[in-house]
Amino acid sequence: MICQRQTSRPDWDTAPSVYFTKSPDPNWKFGNGANSTHAQASPTAATAKHIAIDPEAFGRSFVDNYKLCISAVVPRPIAFISTRARDASSENLAPMSFFQLVNAEPPIFVVGITSSIAEAKDTLRNLVETRECVLNIVSEGIIEALNSTSIDAPYGVSEWDVSGLTPVYDCETVSCARVKECIFSIEAKVESIREFDSRRMPGVKSGSLVTLEATRFWAREDALNEEKNQLNLQVLRPMSRLGGITYGRVMQIMELPRPFFEQDLQGMEGISKLKKKRAGKE
């Protein structure tokens, strides 16, 4: 079915570049609430009610919760994680979209893995054993290769062979390889690993959270500015995960400067006016 859908869809558009637009409402002011696009999301957006969903309700499976959450928490950045076995007998390359930057000093990242340590798949097993990895950021140029590494290959099979991507063994603080084709890569060491208890099966571990500290950054020179503190989005062309088997592409962007309390809102006087305005609405 998916192959049939792909056949009927237009080809990938290689022409567009990343471009800036205005925000949906350039005239938005403090206290205005949602902009006009809020009411345009669906024909019933103005009257539709919210439904409460208990994740542990009788008859509701963890798969239901998984599908709902990955369709709602979007777009999600993708960590293309390179690891290797403790004895270096095998190497692994896997995409993880439960991934995020959570601190800047030191640079800390987290990766969520939906398995326990006892039943660890390749990536988690290697992280537990070696305490190191490389986090490669995903661009559109490697998206098919990345997706191929999600194959259900047995432990010991190298996804480098499956994907055809190029391992580079020049990392300075870890022993595993970075992906040559990736614009940006991060050498990282395990800071901690925490397991989660299942609500449905008491005593069973259902997932793991790996906290990682960055020890080196690798940036391709054509994407990096002179100060070495920003990447060119036009070169990076990042991809993200959405719901189901869907990926997203970043093309249209906007800028919104962070407001200042005294300068832009006029401090407590401005807050007082907004409160009076809100009270009048209610």
Order of alpha helices (4+ residues) and beta strands (2+ residues): alpha-beta-alpha-beta-beta-beta-beta-beta-alpha-beta-alpha-alpha-beta-beta-beta-beta-alpha-beta-beta-beta-alpha-alpha
